[in-house]
Amino acid sequence: MKIAVVGKGGAGKTTTAAVLARTLARTGQPVVALDCDTNPNLGLSLGVGMDATEALLSLRDGVGDGVEHARSWDDIVARFGVDAPGRRPPRHGLQDRGPRFRLPVMRGLPEQLLGLDIAEDTTVVADFEAGIGTLTRLGETKVDAVVVVTDPTVKSLEVASRAARLAEEHTAGPIVIVANRVLDEADRDTVERTLSGRTVLVIPEDDAIPAADRADTAPLDASPDSPAVRALTGLAPLLAGS
């Protein structure tokens, strides 16, 4: 299953991709979180820590054409990935032994990487570059679902509307709009009016998200019960039918 996460820069795209990837990993399925942004920081939002994220960035800057020369998807994940936390939280004092997942930070283009032979039981959550440029370059590459991230501002909603239309060319699966930082009913009405007919998941404004960013901590670790994080965990079920 290949899930593309797209949206205007600053709308919360990377946070959304991180919470989605870790929520899916908790179900026990193999998950690969793919950071395709030119300013990759998905590692921080996933909770691998600053040191590991910086090491990934150094690797990304130093591999040259190495990704393109990798022989297979499994080879790419093994060579350019790092383990990220993906276990369920402990229950009744017992630590869950569920699988962890991999975070590759890629230099290669998503249209090349997502076109490789990926095992059917693996879910790939690809955090695309900000904007819609990556979608326009996908060509014949198809994904199984698209998550379009926006906030209630006019510019962000306009990008989201164009991204959703473009996504229809690259998936026969669900297209879900994640509307972040919704303050009130006026914001909600603006989102629903602009994106009428789309599946929209509304995420409330929540100070826990920027607080986690400032602390270089994954929101799912810092504030798992905060309103925004709990709302974001509802994204995975909306994609389950893809």
ZATI-407549 format. One record per residue (C-alpha): x, y, z; residue in three letters; residue number from 0. Coordinates in steps of 0.05 Angstrom, whole numbers. Example, Ala and Ser with C-alpha at 12.3 -4.5 7.8 and 13.67 -1.06 7.14 Angstrom:
[[246 -90 156] "ALA" 0]
[[273 -21 143] "SER" 1]
//
This chain:
[[0 0 0] "MET" 0]
[[30 67 -21] "LYS" 1]
[[4 130 12] "ILE" 2]
[[25 199 -12] "ALA" 3]
[[21 258 37] "VAL" 4]
[[20 325 1] "VAL" 5]
[[4 398 17] "GLY" 6]
[[27 469 23] "LYS" 7]
[[90 481 64] "GLY" 8]
[[75 497 137] "GLY" 9]
[[6 465 137] "ALA" 10]
[[27 407 181] "GLY" 11]
[[43 356 126] "LYS" 12]
[[103 324 161] "THR" 13]
[[68 319 228] "THR" 14]
[[9 286 194] "THR" 15]
[[54 236 157] "ALA" 16]
[[90 218 222] "ALA" 17]
[[27 206 263] "VAL" 18]
[[-3 166 205] "LEU" 19]
[[59 122 198] "ALA" 20]
[[64 107 272] "ARG" 21]
[[-10 94 278] "THR" 22]
[[-6 44 221] "LEU" 23]
[[55 11 252] "ALA" 24]
[[16 -2 315] "ARG" 25]
[[-29 -50 277] "THR" 26]
[[30 -96 267] "GLY" 27]
[[40 -86 192] "GLN" 28]
[[108 -69 163] "PRO" 29]
[[112 6 151] "VAL" 30]
[[164 48 115] "VAL" 31]
[[162 123 126] "ALA" 32]
[[193 156 65] "LEU" 33]
[[218 227 71] "ASP" 34]
[[218 257 1] "CYS" 35]
[[222 330 22] "ASP" 36]
[[281 373 1] "THR" 37]
[[283 396 74] "ASN" 38]
[[273 329 107] "PRO" 39]
[[254 329 180] "ASN" 40]
[[205 272 184] "LEU" 41]
[[253 237 231] "GLY" 42]
[[240 288 286] "LEU" 43]
[[165 282 279] "SER" 44]
[[171 206 282] "LEU" 45]
[[213 208 345] "GLY" 46]
[[281 181 322] "VAL" 47]
[[314 241 356] "GLY" 48]
[[358 298 333] "MET" 49]
[[423 258 328] "ASP" 50]
[[393 203 284] "ALA" 51]
[[357 254 241] "THR" 52]
[[420 294 230] "GLU" 53]
[[457 230 212] "ALA" 54]
[[403 214 161] "LEU" 55]
[[410 284 132] "LEU" 56]
[[485 275 126] "SER" 57]
[[474 209 91] "LEU" 58]
[[424 241 44] "ARG" 59]
[[474 295 25] "ASP" 60]
[[530 246 16] "GLY" 61]
[[502 187 -23] "VAL" 62]
[[503 222 -91] "GLY" 63]
[[469 176 -140] "ASP" 64]
[[472 117 -92] "GLY" 65]
[[397 108 -86] "VAL" 66]
[[387 103 -161] "GLU" 67]
[[439 48 -163] "HIS" 68]
[[408 6 -108] "ALA" 69]
[[384 -60 -134] "ARG" 70]
[[316 -66 -101] "SER" 71]
[[267 -33 -54] "TRP" 72]
[[291 -78 2] "ASP" 73]
[[363 -57 -12] "ASP" 74]
[[344 16 -9] "ILE" 75]
[[308 8 57] "VAL" 76]
[[365 -32 88] "ALA" 77]
[[420 16 64] "ARG" 78]
[[387 83 74] "PHE" 79]
[[337 71 129] "GLY" 80]
[[338 74 205] "VAL" 81]
[[292 42 256] "ASP" 82]
[[239 87 283] "ALA" 83]
[[194 74 344] "PRO" 84]
[[131 38 324] "GLY" 85]
[[109 -4 382] "ARG" 86]
[[42 1 416] "ARG" 87]
[[43 33 485] "PRO" 88]
[[51 -15 544] "PRO" 89]
[[-14 -44 572] "ARG" 90]
[[-24 -73 642] "HIS" 91]
[[51 -66 655] "GLY" 92]
[[71 -109 595] "LEU" 93]
[[115 -80 540] "GLN" 94]
[[85 -94 471] "ASP" 95]
[[135 -131 426] "ARG" 96]
[[104 -107 362] "GLY" 97]
[[147 -91 301] "PRO" 98]
[[187 -28 291] "ARG" 99]
[[190 7 224] "PHE" 100]
[[241 39 179] "ARG" 101]
[[252 112 161] "LEU" 102]
[[291 120 96] "PRO" 103]
[[310 191 78] "VAL" 104]
[[317 188 2] "MET" 105]
[[354 228 -49] "ARG" 106]
[[318 193 -105] "GLY" 107]
[[252 219 -134] "LEU" 108]
[[186 191 -108] "PRO" 109]
[[164 172 -179] "GLU" 110]
[[225 126 -183] "GLN" 111]
[[221 99 -112] "LEU" 112]
[[146 86 -111] "LEU" 113]
[[151 51 -178] "GLY" 114]
[[195 -4 -149] "LEU" 115]
[[170 -73 -130] "ASP" 116]
[[146 -65 -58] "ILE" 117]
[[120 -124 -18] "ALA" 118]
[[44 -127 -15] "GLU" 119]
[[44 -129 61] "ASP" 120]
[[85 -66 68] "THR" 121]
[[54 3 75] "THR" 122]
[[95 62 50] "VAL" 123]
[[77 131 78] "VAL" 124]
[[113 181 32] "ALA" 125]
[[120 252 57] "ASP" 126]
[[123 291 -9] "PHE" 127]
[[157 357 -21] "GLU" 128]
[[115 417 -3] "ALA" 129]
[[67 441 -57] "GLY" 130]
[[41 399 -115] "ILE" 131]
[[103 394 -158] "GLY" 132]
[[117 322 -138] "THR" 133]
[[47 301 -158] "LEU" 134]
[[56 332 -227] "THR" 135]
[[120 290 -236] "ARG" 136]
[[90 223 -218] "LEU" 137]
[[74 209 -290] "GLY" 138]
[[47 138 -296] "GLU" 139]
[[64 121 -224] "THR" 140]
[[3 104 -183] "LYS" 141]
[[-8 105 -108] "VAL" 142]
[[-63 72 -67] "ASP" 143]
[[-85 134 -28] "ALA" 144]
[[-70 208 -23] "VAL" 145]
[[-73 251 39] "VAL" 146]
[[-77 326 25] "VAL" 147]
[[-58 370 84] "VAL" 148]
[[-83 441 90] "THR" 149]
[[-100 494 141] "ASP" 150]
[[-160 542 138] "PRO" 151]
[[-122 598 102] "THR" 152]
[[-143 616 31] "VAL" 153]
[[-76 601 -1] "LYS" 154]
[[-69 533 33] "SER" 155]
[[-140 513 15] "LEU" 156]
[[-128 533 -57] "GLU" 157]
[[-67 488 -60] "VAL" 158]
[[-106 432 -27] "ALA" 159]
[[-163 438 -78] "SER" 160]
[[-114 434 -136] "ARG" 161]
[[-76 377 -104] "ALA" 162]
[[-140 336 -94] "ALA" 163]
[[-159 345 -167] "ARG" 164]
[[-90 325 -190] "LEU" 165]
[[-89 265 -142] "ALA" 166]
[[-149 236 -179] "GLU" 167]
[[-102 222 -237] "GLU" 168]
[[-55 181 -194] "HIS" 169]
[[-100 139 -149] "THR" 170]
[[-165 100 -153] "ALA" 171]
[[-164 98 -76] "GLY" 172]
[[-186 147 -24] "PRO" 173]
[[-166 220 -24] "ILE" 174]
[[-172 249 46] "VAL" 175]
[[-164 322 64] "ILE" 176]
[[-132 335 132] "VAL" 177]
[[-152 405 155] "ALA" 178]
[[-103 426 209] "ASN" 179]
[[-107 484 259] "ARG" 180]
[[-182 492 256] "VAL" 181]
[[-200 544 308] "LEU" 182]
[[-275 548 306] "ASP" 183]
[[-339 536 267] "GLU" 184]
[[-321 593 219] "ALA" 185]
[[-257 557 201] "ASP" 186]
[[-294 491 194] "ARG" 187]
[[-346 522 149] "ASP" 188]
[[-292 553 105] "THR" 189]
[[-257 486 97] "VAL" 190]
[[-320 447 82] "GLU" 191]
[[-346 500 33] "ARG" 192]
[[-280 504 -5] "THR" 193]
[[-271 428 -7] "LEU" 194]
[[-344 409 -15] "SER" 195]
[[-353 336 -35] "GLY" 196]
[[-286 315 -7] "ARG" 197]
[[-272 271 53] "THR" 198]
[[-246 319 105] "VAL" 199]
[[-215 303 173] "LEU" 200]
[[-216 365 217] "VAL" 201]
[[-158 374 266] "ILE" 202]
[[-167 427 320] "PRO" 203]
[[-116 480 336] "GLU" 204]
[[-73 451 391] "ASP" 205]
[[-13 481 427] "ASP" 206]
[[14 411 439] "ALA" 207]
[[38 405 367] "ILE" 208]
[[84 466 365] "PRO" 209]
[[107 449 436] "ALA" 210]
[[130 381 412] "ALA" 211]
[[165 413 353] "ASP" 212]
[[202 461 399] "ARG" 213]
[[224 402 442] "ALA" 214]
[[246 361 382] "ASP" 215]
[[198 307 404] "THR" 216]
[[146 267 366] "ALA" 217]
[[76 294 380] "PRO" 218]
[[52 222 389] "LEU" 219]
[[103 214 446] "ASP" 220]
[[98 283 477] "ALA" 221]
[[22 290 478] "SER" 222]
[[-14 226 455] "PRO" 223]
[[-79 248 487] "ASP" 224]
[[-80 319 461] "SER" 225]
[[-139 338 417] "PRO" 226]
[[-99 345 352] "ALA" 227]
[[-59 281 360] "VAL" 228]
[[-121 241 378] "ARG" 229]
[[-157 269 317] "ALA" 230]
[[-97 252 272] "LEU" 231]
[[-99 180 295] "THR" 232]
[[-167 177 261] "GLY" 233]
[[-135 184 193] "LEU" 234]
[[-112 112 186] "ALA" 235]
[[-183 82 190] "PRO" 236]
[[-205 130 134] "LEU" 237]
[[-151 99 89] "LEU" 238]
[[-165 27 110] "ALA" 239]
[[-208 12 50] "GLY" 240]
[[-154 31 -1] "SER" 241]
//
